[in-house]
Amino acid sequence: MSQTNSNRKPEVAILAPRMCVLGNDPCGGSEVMLWEDARLLQDAGMSVRVYGAAAKETAPVTTIPLRTQSALITSLEYCGPFVWREKNKILMSCNEPTVAGLAPDRTLVRFEWATPLPRYWRLPGWLRRFQRAQYLFLSQSDREGFLRDHAQIPLSSTCVIPYHVDQQLFRPIPRHAEGPVRVGFAGQWVPRKGISELLEAWLVVKDRVPSAQLEMAGGPSLWKTFQSVPGAEESAAQVKSMEQAGLLRTVGALPRASMPGFWNSVSVAVVPSHYESFGLVALEAMACGVPVVASKIGGLSEIVTDGQSGLLVPSQDPAALAKALLSLLLNEPLRLRLANGALRRAGDFSLARRSSGLVGLLQTRNKNLI
C-alpha cells in the first residue's frame, strides 16, 4: 500500500436497497438516515456517491435499473455493476449483503432490518470472503440475531452504531395551555407497525378517557417501493373507518421539516411495531420531550428506557398497550417525569457519536485498499 493511499480521505459509494425509490419527502427512516450519513461523511471530507435502482429526477442518485425478477439474479445484476463501477472506493451497501461477497475487503454492509446473507455464503471460497467484510447494525439485538444465524461470521466483523437524532431540528418548543391530552403515531400504516393493535387499544382508551385524542401521521405508502406493502390497504381502511367514526384524526404524510411540530403537538408518542431494527420515530419524539409507549422489541427496547423515558409493552398485545397509554393519560406527574427523561435519553444519540463510529469504520476499510 502506498503512503499516499494510506493517508488519503476515503471515497465512498453508497448502495441503497434495491426495492427503494429514492428522493421522496416524506420517506421512511432508512432513507432519511441514508442521506444523513451521506452528509455526515461529506462533512468529514469524504466524497460520496449514492446508487439506487430508481429515484426521482431531482435526487442525486446514480441508477442501476433492474430487468429481472429472480431474487438471486436481481441481486447480482444490481450489486455487480455497483462493485464494477466503483473499483477504488469504499462500498457501503444498505441491506445488500451480496456486495460483501464481491468486494469483501472494502465493503461495509449496513443493516436497517434483518436480512440474511446470500444462500451460497457458506460455500468454499465464499465463506472466507463474507468473513472479511464488515457488518454494521443499529441495535445490539439485531447484531445478536445476525450472529446466531451466521455463526461462522466472527464477532470482530460486526459492530453496532445507532442512528442519531438531529437535535437542532427535533427539539421541544413552547406549548400553549394544554387542551385534551393527545397521543401521536407517525409511520407507515402497515400490519408490522402495529396498526391493528393500536386501533384495538385505542377503543379501550376512548371508552375510559373520552376526551383523549389520537393523531395519526403517515399513510400506507410512506416507504416508497416498486410494489405495495402487503396489508397496507387493509390497515389504511381500518384507520379511515375509525376516523369516520370520530375516534381519531389523521394528518397525512408530513414533510420531515413538519415532524417536530407534530411531536410538539402531542403529549405521548406510541410506537407499537412488531419489529424495529432501531425505531428512529421514537427517538425523534423523545428529542421533542415526548414520552414514548413502545413495543419491547429490537431497537425500541434499547432506545426507550422503561419507566424513565417511556413505557415498554409486549408486542402485539392491545390490552397491555391500552393499559400503558391510560397510565400516562391519567397521571400527569408521571407523564411529565417521563417527558424530561425522554429528552435526556435522546441526548445520548448525538451526531458526534454516530459520526465518530462511522467515519472510524470507513477509515479502517480504507486501509484495505491497494
N, C-alpha and C positions, 0 to 999 in steps of 0.2 A: 504494500500500500504506500502510495506516495505521501510525502509530508503535506503537499497541497490538498490532496483528497481528505486526509485525516483532520484537517483544520477547517475546511470549508463548511458553510452552513448547509444543512440538509435541504435537498429539493424533494418535495413531497407530491405524490399523486394520490388522490382520494377516490375510491370507487364506491358509489352508493349502491344499496341493494337493487337488484335488477328489476324488481317489480314496482319501484317507486317512480313517480313523475315529479321531478324537482321544480322548485321555483314558485311554489304557491304560498300565499299568506291569506288565511291561516293554514297551518300544516301540523303534522304530528310532531311529538317531541324529538323523535330520532332525527328528522330533517332539521329541526331547529338547532340541535347540537352539532350536526354536520357542518352547518355554516358557522356556528360559534367556534368550532375547532379550527376551521379554515382561517378565520380571522385571528384566532389565538396564535396559530403558527406563523402567519404573516407578520404579526406584531413582534414575534421573536426573530424576525429577519429571514424566514424561510420563504421560498417561492412555493406556491400551492396551485395545483390544477385539479379540478373536480370532474369526474366522469360519471355518467349515468346512462340508463337505457333510453330515457325520454325526459324532456324538460320544456318548460315554457321558453319562448324565444328570448325573453329578457334575462333569463338566468345564465350566469357564466359557467356553462356546463358543456363539456365535450361529450357527444353522444356516441354510444356503441349500440346501434339498432339490433334488435333480436328478430330472428326469422323462423326459429323452430319452437316447438312446444315441449319436447322431451327434456326432463329436468337435467340429466347429465349433459346432453348436447348443448342445451341452453347455457349451462354453467361454463362449459369450455369455450363456447363462441363469444361469451361475454367477458370472461376473465382472461382468456388467451390474448386477444388483441390489446387489452389493458396492459398486461405484462410486456408484450412485444413493443408497444409504442413508448413505454417508459422504462427503457432498459437500464438507465443510470440513475433512477430515483428511488427514494424510499416509498414503499407502497402501503397505504393504509386502506384496507378493504373492510367495508361495513357489512357484516353478515354474509360475506362471500369468501368462505374459507378455502375454496379451490385455489385462490391466489397463493396461499401458503404452500401448496404442493408444487406450484410452478416456479416460485421465486422465494424460497424459504428464508434466505439469509438477509433479505431486505424487506420482509413483509411483517406488518403488524395487523392482525385481524381484530377488528373492534366489534364486539357483540352487543347489540342493543336488545336482542331477545335470543332465546335458546335456539341454537342451530347446530346440528351435528356436522362433523367433518364428512367429506365425501366417503361413500361406502368403500372405496378402494384404499383408504388411508392406512390400513394395516398391512397391505401387500408389501413384499420385499422391495426395498428401494424407496417406496413411497413413505413408509413409516419413518425412516431416518430424516426425510425431508420435512414431514409435518412436525417432527420433534424439534427441528431447528428454528421454526418460525416463532413469533411472539404473539400471545393472545391476551387481549385486554377486555376486562369485564367491568360492569358498572356496579356490581354488588358482590359481596362475598358468597352469597347463596348461589348465584349463577356460576361463579368460579368453581365452587364445590360440586355443583351438578355436572359441569363440563368434565371435571377430573374423574368423577365417578363413571361417566360414560366413556371416557377416553383415558383409561388408567395408564396407558403407555406414554402419554404426554407428560413430561416432567413438570413438577410444580414450578421450577425455576423459569419455565417458558410462559408462565401465566402471571398476571398481575391485576389488581383492582384499582381503578381510578374513577371515583364517582363523577357524575356531572356536576357542574357548578350552576349557581343562580346569579343572574345579573341584578345585583342589589342596588344599582342606580336606577334600573327600570322597575323592578319589583320591590316596593318599599311601602311602609304604612303612610297614609295621607290622612289629614284631619277629617274626622267624620262629623256629620250633622247628628242632632239628637236621635237616639235610637227609636225606630218605629217597631213594627213587628220583627221578630228575630228571623233572619234569612239563612238558609242553608244553600250553598253553592256547589254545583257539579260542573266540571268542564272536561270535555273529551269527546271521543268518538262514541256514537250511540250504537254499540255492538254488544253481543252477549258477553264477551270476555271482559268487558269493562264493568260488568255487574249491573246492567241497566234493570233487568227484571227484579233482582234482589232489592235494588234501591227503590223502585216503584212500589214493591210489596211492603217494604219497611215504611215508606212514606205514608201509606194508608193508615198504618198504626199510629204514626206520629201525628197526623192531622186529626185523627179521632181524639187524641189526648190533648193536643195543643192546636185548636182550630185556626188560631191567628198566625201560626208559623207558615213561612213561605219557602218554597223550593224554586231556585232559579237554575235553569239548565242552559249552559253554553255549549256550543259544538253542533254536531249533527252526524248523520250516518256515513258521510263520505269525507270526514276530516283528513284521514290518511289517504293521500292521492295515489292510487294504484291503477294498473291496467284493468283490473277486474274488481267488481264489488265484493265487499267482505261478507262472508256467509252470516246470515242472521241480521244484517244491518237494517233491511227494510222492515222486518218484524219488530225490531227494537224501536225504530222510529215511529211505527204505528202505535206502539204501546205509549210512548211519550206523548204523542199528539192526542191520543184518546184521553189521557188524564188531563192534558191542558184544556181540552174542550169541556171537560167536566169541572173546570175551575180549581183543580187540585195542585197545579204547578204553573210556572211560566217559563217559556223558552225565549232566549235572546239571540239565537242563531250562532253561526260560527264567527267569532270575533277576530279581527286582526290582532296580531301579537301585541301591538302597541296599546290596545284597549284592554288587555287582560289584567293589568294592575288595577284599573278602575273597577273591573268586575269583582276581583277578590276583595277590594276595599269596600264593596257594597254589601258584603255578606259577613256574617258572624262566625260561621262554621263552614269548612270545606269537607266534602265527602268524596272518598276515592274507594269505591267498593269492588275493585278489579279482582278477577280470578287469577291473574298473573301480571306481574310487572318486573322487568329487569331492574328498573330504577323507580320511576314514578316522578318525573320532572314536575308534573302539575301539582303534586303535593308540596314539593319544595318551593315552588313559586307562590303558592298560597301562604305558606309559613313565612316567607320573606316579607309578606304584606301584614304579618302579625295576625294571621288567622289560624286557629287550631284546626287540626285535621282528624276526622274519623276515617280510618283506612283499614283495608284488609290486612291481616297479619300474614303477608306473603312476600317473598322475594325482596326486592329493594325497598319496598314500602316499610317493611319491618326494621330496616336499617336506617331509614331516614327519620321516621316518626318514633320518638321515644315515648312509649306508653305511659300515660299518667304525668308526663312532663311537657310535651309539645303537642299532644293529641291523644287519641284513644285508638287502640288496635282491636279488631274483632275478627273472629274466624271468617274466612272467605265463604261466600255462598250461603250465608246464614242471615236471612232477613230479620229474624227475631232479635239476634244479637246486635245487628246494625240499628234497628229501631231503638233498642234499649240504650245504646251508646249516644245516639242523637238526642234522645229525650233527656239523658243525664246532663248534656251540655245546654240544651234549650231551657231546661227548668232550673239551672243552677248558674246564675250569672257569675258569682265569685270563682267558681271552677273554670268557667269559660274564659274569664279574663286572665286567670293564672296560666292556663294553657296557652293563651294567646301570647303572653310575654315569653313563655318557654319556647313557643314556635319561632318567634323572632330570633331568640338567642341561638336556637339549633340551626336555623338557616345560615347563620354566620359561619358555621363550620364548613360550608360548601362554597368556598370562595373561588374566584377566578384564579387567584395566585396559586392555590393548591392544585387545581387541575392543570394549569399551565406548567408548573414545575414538574409534575409527573409525566405529562405527555411529551413535553419537549425533551426531557431526560431519556425517555424511551426511544424517541426518534434519533437522538444523538447516538445512542448505543447501536441502533440499527445502522446508522450511517458509517460506523467504524467497520462494518462488514463489506462495504462497497470497495471494489478494487479500482 
